[in-house]
Amino acid sequence: MLDLLMLILASVGALAFGILAAYAILRAGFALMRAPQLRQPLVKPQPQVVRLS
């Protein structure tokens, strides 16, 4: 019975570790993709005058 419990707990632990590792890898990847955008200065759009004739 103890062997079965250890097997179940090891399976749940491995699943949790895999999910957390994948989450960390994806967070790092998206942070690296977003980094160049933060270096560019923010440009506010200039209002344009529309002339109606």
C-alpha positions, 0 to 999 in steps of 0.5 A, a space after each residue: 500500500 505504501 508503494 502505491 501511495 509513493 507512486 501516486 505522490 511521485 506522479 503528482 509531483 512530476 506533473 506539477 514540476 513539469 507544469 511549473 517548468 513549462 510556465 517558467 520557460 514560456 514567461 522567460 520567452 515572452 519576456 525576451 520577445 517583449 524586451 525590445 519594445 520597451 527600449 523604444 521611446 513611446 511616441 504620442 500620435 499628433 492630432 491632425 486637422 481635417 479641412 472640410 470643403 
